[in-house]
Amino acid sequence: MSLARQVAQLLVVPVSARLGSPACCRDTLKRLIQEVGIGGIWITEGHVAEALLRVEEVQAWAALPLLVAAEAGRGLALQGATSFPHPLGLSRLGSEAERWAEQWGRITAREAAAIGINWLLNPVAEPLGELALAEDPLSALQLARAFVRGCEQAVPEGILTTASSFPGKGGFKSVQAGAERVPAALAGRRPKAADIPWCPRLTLTLAQLQEGPWLPFRGLVEQVGAILVSHVVLPEWDERWPITLLPGRLTQLLRQEWGFGGLIVVDSLDQGCLAELANANGPNSLAVRAFQAGADLILAPPDPMASLAAVLEAVQQGSLSTDQLAQSVTRVLRAKQRLLPAASALLKQVWPALAETDFSALGGWMGARDPTDPALNRGSPAEQLKPLLLGDPISKDKDSVPRTRTALGKLFNRRSHLTSALHRAAQLGSLLAEKDIAPCQAAMARGGVEGGRPLSPPAEPGWLNWIWQDPPLGAADVQLQSPALHVPAALGMLPVLSDALTPLPWLEAALDNAPGLIFQGFLRDPLPNYVLDWLQQHRERVAAVVIYGNLSLYRRLQAHFPWANAIHSLNRDPWAQAEVMERLFPNRSPSEGSKSHVAQPTIKKK
């Protein structure tokens, strides 16, 4: 491989699986894969059937097998795949937690494999992340390990899992450019791009991070094949540049101190928080800095061709080491070697640095622990600097050019490691109907619900089930047969559905005549003040306050309404609603909605 193709192997581009994607995008993607030789794709959207066809197509274009990534924070982030409740509920299941985390990993990985996805950008290892597995580091580590075990069990040849997203958000704060944020020395003049602090940034010290939020990442270095690093400033290292763009920092910490031998993956370089740095230093210079920091792969470079050209120029100028790039190429191809054993001979022929490896007999996901591992330092082709221009295609068409009438062309033309789309479609269809999915979903939903006391059924007519939805009505959270609507209705509670567009006089007229009610909020945004005021003023008539989704709001309500029978659910789906109704009306038979009695009533009347 020429140096250009080596660098291309270190780029992963986002891809929509939707069949209606513009033709120009498809043509660009085909060129990047077929002519440039990028190392992987990241499927960001689409239906599972569309993704299956897209994976088959791009793998057919590729001279070397591609890494195919997808998000899997709540199951595969594709329409039609199995969707799971918020994973934070796992940490509340006690002794059952690891069992269900493992099952969740098995289900997700086997669906991914059936589609042709060989790289999951999960589990989330940071304790305070958006889709965190737990709120404390040790629980997050245990559940992440269980998820990875489940993935490995589901796919015998292995699947690439990722600890996401380092360095996490422990002590995190966002710094916005503005007069109140500008250092005093800059007062009185308009700040330049170089003067504005970069954001986001961590507030904990390095020692605090190592002892707390970073424990799950360090504990996973032997289990996962990749660590995804996001663009966050650690002021102890640098006040301006994120750790992803600090030369040598990722190598020092993850390789030398932690002994991680897998892939270091840097998040997308087109994020808005990087705009000031990109404008001041050149957008393509960020790719060079990412590799200087120690990245093996760049996820979603904003302009793959420009990034590639910038890296090649940096090599020519001596600011980027060819040995370091060669080690990254070895890691990438070594990962593909483990994921696709049938392609091992092909990979070794194009990259002699690879060795025949029994991965199961070595520590670490790829059997490599640090940069001194001989498997990562076997050298690279002697002519790696020639040519620097693009080209040097590795064609698979044995009749197109003479070069492919070789063992290399014959090796790939067999493509024995690629399963037909028809077979994968049949396999996926059967997997989506497996009976082990529903119990796992139910367990995670159960763990996602906290709080609540049993209620007796209303002793008199006129009780209301007040449901607030945000965003406005039209969301699919509450349907006619949804437990949040159906169960109270079966007990004689009339529904009142409202949102931010509901006329206030109508809402007040409906609520003021009710002898009592329960309130259920399906929320992403805070409740309007007039809703909070009404709940406060009429608290004696409010039997229960249920919040679906917004955990921070629920915790504020707990402090504001210490008297309330408060329940929170991380999830808004029917599984979660059923668990909430079970907490409120535990003796109600599902088949007899009106039968529900408890020893002591807990509903207060005005």
C-alpha positions as CSV (number, residue, x, y, z in Angstrom):
1,M,0.0,0.0,0.0
2,S,1.1,3.5,-0.8
3,L,1.2,6.0,2.1
4,A,-2.0,7.5,0.8
5,R,-3.8,4.2,1.1
6,Q,-2.4,3.7,4.5
7,V,-3.7,7.0,5.7
8,A,-7.1,6.3,4.0
9,Q,-7.4,3.1,6.1
10,L,-7.4,5.4,9.2
11,L,-10.6,7.3,8.1
12,V,-14.2,6.3,8.9
13,V,-16.9,8.2,7.1
14,P,-20.6,8.5,8.2
15,V,-23.1,6.9,5.8
16,S,-26.9,7.0,5.6
17,A,-28.4,3.6,4.8
18,R,-31.6,5.2,3.4
19,L,-32.3,4.1,-0.1
20,G,-33.4,7.6,-1.0
21,S,-30.1,9.2,-0.3
22,P,-28.9,11.5,-3.1
23,A,-27.0,9.8,-5.9
24,C,-24.1,12.2,-5.5
25,C,-23.5,10.9,-2.0
26,R,-23.5,7.4,-3.2
27,D,-21.0,8.2,-6.0
28,T,-18.8,10.0,-3.5
29,L,-18.9,7.1,-1.1
30,K,-18.1,4.7,-3.9
31,R,-15.0,6.7,-4.9
32,L,-13.8,7.0,-1.2
33,I,-14.1,3.2,-0.8
34,Q,-13.0,2.0,-4.3
35,E,-10.4,4.5,-5.3
36,V,-9.2,6.1,-2.1
37,G,-9.5,3.0,0.1
38,I,-11.0,4.3,3.4
39,G,-10.9,1.9,6.3
40,G,-14.5,1.9,7.4
41,I,-18.0,3.5,7.5
42,W,-20.3,4.5,10.3
43,I,-24.0,3.9,9.6
44,T,-25.9,6.8,11.1
45,E,-29.5,6.2,10.0
46,G,-31.9,4.0,8.1
47,H,-33.9,0.9,8.5
48,V,-32.3,-2.5,9.2
49,A,-33.3,-3.8,5.8
50,E,-31.7,-0.7,4.1
51,A,-28.6,-1.1,6.2
52,L,-28.2,-4.7,5.3
53,L,-28.3,-3.8,1.6
54,R,-26.0,-0.9,2.0
55,V,-23.4,-3.0,3.9
56,E,-23.5,-5.6,1.1
57,E,-23.0,-2.9,-1.5
58,V,-20.1,-1.1,0.2
59,Q,-18.3,-4.3,1.0
60,A,-18.5,-5.3,-2.6
61,W,-16.9,-2.0,-3.6
62,A,-14.0,-2.4,-1.1
63,A,-10.7,-3.9,-2.0
64,L,-10.1,-4.7,1.7
65,P,-12.9,-5.5,4.1
66,L,-14.4,-2.5,5.8
67,L,-15.1,-1.8,9.5
68,V,-18.8,-1.1,9.7
69,A,-19.8,0.9,12.8
70,A,-23.1,1.7,14.4
71,E,-24.4,3.3,17.6
72,A,-25.9,0.8,20.1
73,G,-26.7,2.8,23.2
74,R,-30.3,1.4,23.4
75,G,-30.0,-1.3,20.8
76,L,-28.9,-0.6,17.3
77,A,-29.7,2.9,16.3
78,L,-31.6,1.7,13.2
79,Q,-35.4,1.5,12.5
80,G,-36.6,-2.0,12.9
81,A,-33.9,-3.1,15.2
82,T,-34.7,-4.1,18.8
83,S,-35.0,-1.0,21.0
84,F,-34.2,-1.2,24.7
85,P,-35.1,1.0,27.7
86,H,-32.6,3.4,29.1
87,P,-29.6,1.4,30.3
88,L,-29.3,3.3,33.6
89,G,-32.2,1.0,34.8
90,L,-29.8,-1.9,34.8
91,S,-27.8,-0.5,37.8
92,R,-31.0,-0.6,39.9
93,L,-31.7,-4.3,39.3
94,G,-29.3,-5.5,42.1
95,S,-28.0,-9.0,41.6
96,E,-29.8,-9.3,38.3
97,A,-28.1,-6.4,36.7
98,E,-25.1,-8.1,35.1
99,R,-27.3,-11.0,33.8
100,W,-29.6,-8.6,31.9
101,A,-26.6,-6.4,30.7
102,E,-25.1,-9.5,29.2
103,Q,-28.4,-10.5,27.6
104,W,-28.8,-7.0,26.2
105,G,-25.3,-7.2,24.6
106,R,-26.1,-10.7,23.1
107,I,-29.2,-9.5,21.5
108,T,-27.6,-6.3,20.1
109,A,-24.5,-8.0,18.8
110,R,-26.4,-10.8,17.0
111,E,-28.6,-8.4,15.2
112,A,-25.6,-6.3,14.2
113,A,-23.8,-9.4,12.8
114,A,-26.9,-10.4,10.8
115,I,-26.8,-6.9,9.1
116,G,-23.1,-7.0,8.5
117,I,-22.2,-4.5,11.3
118,N,-18.9,-5.6,12.9
119,W,-18.2,-2.6,15.2
120,L,-20.4,-1.2,18.0
121,L,-19.7,2.3,19.3
122,N,-20.7,1.1,22.8
123,P,-20.8,0.5,25.7
124,V,-20.9,3.9,27.3
125,A,-18.3,3.7,30.0
126,E,-18.6,7.2,31.5
127,P,-20.6,7.1,34.7
128,L,-22.4,10.4,34.0
129,G,-23.0,10.1,30.2
130,E,-26.3,10.6,28.5
131,L,-26.8,6.8,28.2
132,A,-24.7,5.8,31.2
133,L,-25.0,2.3,32.6
134,A,-24.7,3.5,36.2
135,E,-24.0,6.6,38.2
136,D,-21.0,5.2,40.1
137,P,-17.8,4.1,38.3
138,L,-17.5,0.6,39.7
139,S,-21.1,-0.3,38.7
140,A,-20.5,1.2,35.3
141,L,-17.5,-1.0,34.8
142,Q,-19.2,-4.2,35.9
143,L,-22.2,-3.6,33.6
144,A,-20.0,-2.5,30.6
145,R,-18.0,-5.8,31.0
146,A,-21.2,-7.8,31.1
147,F,-22.4,-6.0,27.9
148,V,-19.1,-6.9,26.2
149,R,-19.3,-10.5,27.3
150,G,-22.7,-10.8,25.8
151,C,-21.5,-9.3,22.5
152,E,-18.6,-11.8,22.4
153,Q,-20.9,-14.7,23.1
154,A,-23.3,-13.8,20.4
155,V,-20.6,-13.5,17.6
156,P,-18.1,-16.4,17.8
157,E,-15.5,-14.6,15.6
158,G,-15.8,-11.5,17.8
159,I,-17.3,-8.1,17.4
160,L,-15.4,-4.8,17.9
161,T,-16.8,-3.0,21.0
162,T,-15.9,0.5,22.1
163,A,-15.6,2.2,25.5
164,S,-17.4,5.5,24.9
165,S,-16.8,8.3,25.4
166,F,-13.5,9.2,27.0
167,P,-12.7,11.4,29.0
168,G,-16.3,11.5,30.0
169,K,-18.1,14.4,31.7
170,G,-16.9,14.2,35.3
171,G,-16.7,17.7,36.5
172,F,-17.8,18.9,33.1
173,K,-18.8,22.4,32.2
174,S,-19.4,24.3,29.0
175,V,-17.7,27.6,28.4
176,Q,-19.5,30.0,26.1
177,A,-17.8,32.9,24.3
178,G,-19.0,36.2,25.7
179,A,-18.0,39.3,27.6
180,E,-18.5,37.7,31.0
181,R,-16.3,34.8,30.0
182,V,-13.4,36.8,28.5
183,P,-10.3,37.1,30.7
184,A,-9.8,40.5,32.3
185,A,-6.7,41.1,30.3
186,L,-8.8,41.1,27.1
187,A,-11.5,43.5,28.4
188,G,-12.1,46.6,26.2
189,R,-11.4,44.9,22.9
190,R,-13.2,42.3,20.8
191,P,-11.7,38.9,21.5
192,K,-10.0,37.1,18.6
193,A,-10.6,33.4,17.9
194,A,-7.3,32.5,19.6
195,D,-8.4,34.4,22.8
196,I,-11.7,32.5,23.3
197,P,-11.5,29.6,25.7
198,W,-12.3,26.2,24.1
199,C,-15.3,24.3,25.3
200,P,-16.3,21.9,26.8
201,R,-13.8,21.4,29.6
202,L,-13.4,19.3,32.7
203,T,-13.2,20.8,36.2
204,L,-11.8,17.8,38.1
205,T,-8.1,17.3,38.4
206,L,-6.2,14.5,36.7
207,A,-5.9,12.6,40.0
208,Q,-9.6,12.9,40.7
209,L,-10.4,11.7,37.2
210,Q,-8.1,8.7,37.5
211,E,-9.7,7.7,40.8
212,G,-13.3,8.2,39.7
213,P,-14.8,8.7,36.3
214,W,-11.9,7.1,34.4
215,L,-12.0,3.8,36.4
216,P,-14.4,2.1,33.9
217,F,-12.2,3.1,30.9
218,R,-9.1,1.8,32.5
219,G,-10.8,-1.4,33.6
220,L,-12.0,-2.1,30.1
221,V,-8.7,-2.0,28.3
222,E,-8.5,-5.8,28.1
223,Q,-12.1,-6.3,27.0
224,V,-12.9,-3.7,24.4
225,G,-11.2,-3.3,21.0
226,A,-11.5,0.5,20.8
227,I,-11.8,3.6,23.0
228,L,-13.8,6.6,21.6
229,V,-12.3,9.9,22.7
230,S,-14.4,13.1,22.6
231,H,-13.2,16.6,22.3
232,V,-12.9,17.8,25.9
233,V,-10.3,20.1,27.5
234,L,-8.4,19.0,30.5
235,P,-7.0,22.3,31.9
236,E,-4.3,20.5,33.7
237,W,-2.8,19.5,30.3
238,D,-3.8,22.5,28.2
239,E,-6.1,25.5,28.7
240,R,-7.2,25.6,25.1
241,W,-6.7,22.5,23.1
242,P,-8.8,19.4,23.7
243,I,-7.0,16.1,24.7
244,T,-7.8,14.7,21.2
245,L,-5.6,17.3,19.6
246,L,-2.6,17.5,22.0
247,P,0.5,15.8,20.5
248,G,1.4,12.6,22.3
249,R,-1.2,12.8,25.1
250,L,-3.4,9.9,24.1
251,T,-0.3,7.8,23.4
252,Q,1.1,8.6,26.8
253,L,-2.1,8.0,28.8
254,L,-3.9,5.2,27.0
255,R,-0.9,3.3,25.6
256,Q,2.0,3.8,28.0
257,E,0.2,4.2,31.3
258,W,-2.8,2.0,30.8
259,G,-1.3,-0.5,28.3
260,F,-4.2,-0.3,25.8
261,G,-3.4,-2.1,22.6
262,G,-6.7,-1.6,20.7
263,L,-7.9,1.3,18.5
264,I,-7.9,4.9,19.7
265,V,-10.8,6.5,17.9
266,V,-11.2,10.3,17.8
267,D,-14.7,11.7,17.5
268,S,-15.8,13.8,14.5
269,L,-13.7,16.9,13.8
270,D,-16.7,18.9,12.4
271,Q,-18.3,19.6,15.7
272,G,-19.3,23.1,16.4
273,C,-17.1,23.4,19.5
274,L,-14.1,23.0,17.2
275,A,-15.1,25.8,14.9
276,E,-12.9,28.4,16.5
277,L,-9.8,26.1,16.4
278,A,-10.5,25.1,12.9
279,N,-10.9,28.7,11.7
280,A,-7.7,29.8,13.5
281,N,-5.5,26.9,12.5
282,G,-7.1,25.5,9.3
283,P,-9.8,22.9,9.3
284,N,-7.6,20.1,7.9
285,S,-4.8,20.7,10.4
286,L,-7.1,19.2,13.1
287,A,-6.7,15.8,11.5
288,V,-2.9,16.0,11.6
289,R,-3.1,17.0,15.3
290,A,-5.4,14.1,16.1
291,F,-2.9,11.6,14.7
292,Q,-0.1,13.4,16.5
293,A,-2.1,13.0,19.7
294,G,-2.1,9.2,19.2
295,A,-5.4,8.5,17.2
296,D,-5.6,5.3,15.1
297,L,-8.9,6.2,13.5
298,I,-10.8,9.5,12.9
299,L,-14.5,9.1,13.1
300,A,-16.4,11.2,10.5
301,P,-13.7,13.6,9.2
302,P,-15.5,16.7,7.7
303,D,-13.7,16.4,4.4
304,P,-11.9,13.0,4.0
305,M,-9.9,14.0,0.9
306,A,-8.7,17.2,2.4
307,S,-7.8,15.5,5.7
308,L,-5.9,12.8,3.8
309,A,-4.0,15.5,1.8
310,A,-3.1,17.4,5.0
311,V,-1.7,14.2,6.7
312,L,0.4,13.4,3.6
313,E,1.8,16.9,3.6
314,A,2.6,16.6,7.4
315,V,4.5,13.4,6.6
316,Q,6.5,15.1,3.9
317,Q,7.3,18.0,6.2
318,G,8.4,15.7,9.0
319,S,5.8,16.7,11.6
320,L,4.1,13.3,11.5
321,S,5.9,10.0,11.8
322,T,5.5,7.3,9.2
323,D,6.3,4.7,11.9
324,Q,3.4,5.9,14.0
325,L,1.0,5.8,11.0
326,A,2.3,2.3,10.1
327,Q,1.5,1.1,13.7
328,S,-2.0,2.5,13.4
329,V,-2.5,0.8,10.1
330,T,-1.3,-2.5,11.7
331,R,-3.9,-2.1,14.5
332,V,-6.7,-1.4,12.1
333,L,-5.9,-4.4,9.8
334,R,-5.2,-6.5,12.9
335,A,-8.8,-5.7,14.1
336,K,-10.1,-6.7,10.7
337,Q,-8.0,-9.9,10.8
338,R,-9.8,-10.9,14.1
339,L,-13.3,-9.9,12.9
340,L,-12.9,-11.6,9.5
341,P,-10.6,-14.6,9.9
342,A,-11.3,-15.7,6.3
343,A,-9.7,-12.5,5.1
344,S,-6.5,-13.0,7.0
345,A,-4.5,-14.2,4.1
346,L,-5.6,-11.2,2.0
347,L,-4.7,-8.8,4.7
348,K,-1.3,-10.3,5.3
349,Q,-0.5,-10.1,1.6
350,V,-1.2,-6.4,1.4
351,W,0.4,-5.7,4.8
352,P,3.2,-8.1,5.7
353,A,3.5,-6.6,9.2
354,L,0.5,-8.8,10.2
355,A,1.2,-12.2,11.7
356,E,-0.8,-15.3,12.0
357,T,-2.3,-14.8,15.4
358,D,-4.4,-16.9,17.8
359,F,-6.2,-14.0,19.4
360,S,-7.9,-16.2,22.1
361,A,-4.4,-17.0,23.5
362,L,-3.3,-13.4,24.0
363,G,-4.2,-10.6,26.4
364,G,-6.2,-7.7,25.0
365,W,-8.8,-7.7,22.4
366,M,-6.2,-7.8,19.6
367,G,-3.5,-9.5,21.6
368,A,-1.5,-6.3,21.7
369,R,-0.9,-4.4,24.9
370,D,1.4,-1.5,24.2
371,P,3.5,0.2,21.4
372,T,6.5,-2.1,22.2
373,D,4.6,-5.2,21.2
374,P,6.5,-6.8,18.4
375,A,3.3,-7.5,16.5
376,L,2.8,-3.8,16.1
377,N,6.4,-3.0,15.1
378,R,7.3,-5.3,12.3
379,G,8.0,-2.4,10.0
380,S,6.2,-1.4,6.9
381,P,6.8,-1.7,3.2
382,A,10.1,-0.2,2.2
383,E,8.5,2.0,-0.5
384,Q,5.8,3.4,1.8
385,L,6.7,7.0,0.8
386,K,6.3,6.3,-2.9
387,P,4.0,7.3,-4.3
388,L,2.5,10.0,-2.1
389,L,-0.3,10.6,-4.6
390,L,-3.6,8.8,-4.6
391,G,-3.9,5.7,-6.7
392,D,-2.3,2.3,-6.3
393,P,-5.8,0.8,-6.3
394,I,-6.2,-2.8,-5.1
395,S,-8.7,-4.0,-7.7
396,K,-10.9,-7.1,-7.2
397,D,-12.0,-7.4,-10.8
398,K,-9.8,-10.2,-12.2
399,D,-10.5,-9.2,-15.8
400,S,-10.0,-5.5,-15.5
401,V,-6.2,-5.0,-15.3
402,P,-3.2,-7.4,-15.4
403,R,-2.3,-6.7,-11.8
404,T,-5.4,-8.6,-10.5
405,R,-4.4,-11.8,-12.2
406,T,-2.5,-12.5,-9.0
407,A,-3.0,-14.4,-5.8
408,L,-4.3,-11.2,-4.3
409,G,-7.1,-10.8,-6.8
410,K,-8.1,-14.4,-6.5
411,L,-8.1,-14.2,-2.8
412,F,-10.6,-11.4,-2.7
413,N,-12.7,-12.6,-5.5
414,R,-13.7,-15.6,-3.4
415,R,-15.1,-13.3,-0.7
416,S,-15.8,-16.4,1.4
417,H,-16.0,-14.2,4.5
418,L,-19.0,-12.2,3.2
419,T,-22.4,-13.7,3.7
420,S,-25.1,-13.0,1.1
421,A,-27.7,-10.4,1.9
422,L,-30.5,-12.8,1.4
423,H,-29.1,-15.2,4.0
424,R,-28.5,-12.3,6.5
425,A,-32.1,-11.0,5.9
426,A,-33.6,-14.3,6.8
427,Q,-31.3,-14.6,9.8
428,L,-32.2,-11.1,11.0
429,G,-35.9,-11.7,10.6
430,S,-35.7,-14.7,12.9
431,L,-33.6,-12.9,15.4
432,L,-36.0,-10.0,15.7
433,A,-38.7,-12.5,16.8
434,E,-36.6,-14.3,19.5
435,K,-38.4,-14.9,22.8
436,D,-35.5,-13.7,24.9
437,I,-36.0,-10.0,23.8
438,A,-39.1,-9.1,25.7
439,P,-37.9,-10.3,29.2
440,C,-34.8,-8.2,28.8
441,Q,-36.8,-5.1,27.8
442,A,-39.1,-5.6,30.7
443,A,-36.3,-6.0,33.2
444,M,-34.5,-2.9,32.0
445,A,-37.8,-0.9,32.1
446,R,-38.5,-2.2,35.6
447,G,-35.1,-0.9,36.7
448,G,-35.8,2.4,35.1
449,V,-38.7,3.2,37.5
450,E,-38.1,4.5,41.0
451,G,-40.3,5.8,43.8
452,G,-44.0,5.5,44.2
453,R,-46.6,4.1,46.7
454,P,-49.7,2.0,46.1
455,L,-53.0,3.9,45.7
456,S,-56.5,2.7,46.3
457,P,-59.0,3.1,43.4
458,P,-61.0,6.3,43.6
459,A,-64.0,6.0,45.9
460,E,-66.1,8.5,43.9
461,P,-66.5,9.4,40.3
462,G,-64.8,12.4,38.7
463,W,-61.2,11.5,39.3
464,L,-58.8,12.6,36.5
465,N,-55.7,11.2,34.8
466,W,-54.0,14.4,33.8
467,I,-51.4,13.6,31.1
468,W,-48.9,16.3,29.9
469,Q,-46.9,15.7,26.8
470,D,-43.9,17.7,25.7
471,P,-43.2,18.0,22.8
472,P,-46.9,18.8,22.0
473,L,-49.4,16.1,21.4
474,G,-48.8,13.9,18.4
475,A,-45.9,12.0,19.9
476,A,-46.4,8.2,20.1
477,D,-45.9,7.9,23.8
478,V,-49.6,7.7,24.7
479,Q,-51.9,5.7,22.5
480,L,-55.4,4.4,23.2
481,Q,-54.0,1.1,24.6
482,S,-51.0,2.6,26.4
483,P,-50.9,1.5,30.0
484,A,-50.6,5.2,31.2
485,L,-54.0,5.8,29.6
486,H,-55.7,2.4,29.7
487,V,-55.1,1.4,33.3
488,P,-56.5,4.6,35.0
489,A,-59.4,4.6,32.6
490,A,-60.3,1.0,33.6
491,L,-60.3,2.2,37.2
492,G,-62.7,5.1,36.4
493,M,-60.2,7.9,36.0
494,L,-61.1,10.2,33.0
495,P,-58.2,11.2,30.9
496,V,-57.2,14.9,30.4
497,L,-54.5,15.2,27.7
498,S,-52.7,18.5,27.4
499,D,-49.6,20.2,26.2
500,A,-48.1,23.7,25.8
501,L,-50.7,24.6,23.2
502,T,-53.8,23.7,25.3
503,P,-55.8,26.8,26.2
504,L,-55.3,27.6,29.9
505,P,-58.9,28.4,30.7
506,W,-60.1,25.1,29.3
507,L,-57.4,23.2,31.3
508,E,-58.3,25.0,34.5
509,A,-62.0,24.4,34.0
510,A,-61.3,20.7,33.5
511,L,-59.1,20.3,36.6
512,D,-60.9,22.6,39.1
513,N,-64.0,20.4,39.4
514,A,-62.1,17.1,39.9
515,P,-62.1,15.6,43.5
516,G,-58.7,14.2,42.8
517,L,-56.2,13.2,40.1
518,I,-52.9,11.7,39.2
519,F,-50.5,13.7,37.1
520,Q,-48.3,12.0,34.4
521,G,-45.7,14.1,32.5
522,F,-44.0,12.8,29.4
523,L,-41.2,15.4,29.4
524,R,-38.1,16.5,27.6
525,D,-38.3,20.2,28.6
526,P,-39.2,21.6,32.1
527,L,-42.9,22.0,32.9
528,P,-44.4,25.5,32.5
529,N,-44.6,27.5,35.6
530,Y,-48.5,27.5,35.6
531,V,-48.5,23.7,35.7
532,L,-46.1,23.7,38.7
533,D,-48.2,26.4,40.4
534,W,-51.4,24.4,39.9
535,L,-49.8,21.3,41.3
536,Q,-48.5,23.3,44.3
537,Q,-51.8,25.0,45.1
538,H,-53.9,21.9,44.8
539,R,-51.4,19.4,46.2
540,E,-54.0,17.8,48.5
541,R,-55.9,16.6,45.5
542,V,-52.8,15.3,43.7
543,A,-52.5,11.6,44.5
544,A,-49.3,10.9,42.5
545,V,-46.9,12.8,40.3
546,V,-45.3,10.7,37.6
547,I,-42.4,12.0,35.4
548,Y,-41.4,10.0,32.4
549,G,-37.9,10.9,30.9
550,N,-36.5,14.1,32.5
551,L,-34.5,12.8,35.5
552,S,-33.1,16.2,36.5
553,L,-36.6,17.7,36.5
554,Y,-37.8,14.8,38.6
555,R,-35.2,15.4,41.2
556,R,-36.0,19.1,41.4
557,L,-39.7,18.2,41.8
558,Q,-38.8,15.8,44.7
559,A,-37.3,18.8,46.5
560,H,-40.2,21.0,45.6
561,F,-42.9,18.5,46.4
562,P,-41.6,16.4,49.3
563,W,-45.2,15.4,50.2
564,A,-46.0,14.0,46.8
565,N,-46.3,10.4,45.9
566,A,-43.6,10.8,43.2
567,I,-42.5,8.3,40.6
568,H,-39.8,8.6,37.9
569,S,-39.3,6.5,34.9
570,L,-36.2,6.8,32.7
571,N,-38.3,5.6,29.8
572,R,-41.6,6.6,28.1
573,D,-42.4,3.3,26.4
574,P,-45.2,0.8,27.2
575,W,-42.9,-1.4,29.3
576,A,-42.1,1.6,31.6
577,Q,-45.7,2.7,31.7
578,A,-46.8,-0.8,32.8
579,E,-44.3,-0.8,35.6
580,V,-45.5,2.6,36.8
581,M,-49.1,1.4,36.9
582,E,-48.0,-1.7,38.7
583,R,-46.4,0.5,41.4
584,L,-49.5,2.6,41.8
585,F,-52.1,-0.2,41.5
586,P,-50.3,-3.4,42.5
587,N,-53.4,-5.4,43.2
588,R,-55.1,-4.6,39.9
589,S,-55.5,-7.7,37.7
590,P,-54.5,-6.9,34.1
591,S,-57.7,-8.6,32.9
592,E,-59.9,-6.9,35.4
593,G,-59.2,-3.2,35.4
594,S,-61.8,-2.3,38.0
595,K,-60.6,-4.8,40.7
596,S,-58.0,-3.0,42.8
597,H,-57.9,-2.7,46.6
598,V,-55.3,-1.9,49.1
599,A,-55.5,-2.0,52.9
600,Q,-55.0,1.7,53.6
601,P,-56.0,4.5,51.2
602,T,-53.3,6.9,50.3
603,I,-55.2,9.3,48.1
604,K,-56.1,12.6,49.9
605,K,-59.2,14.6,49.1
606,K,-59.6,18.3,49.5
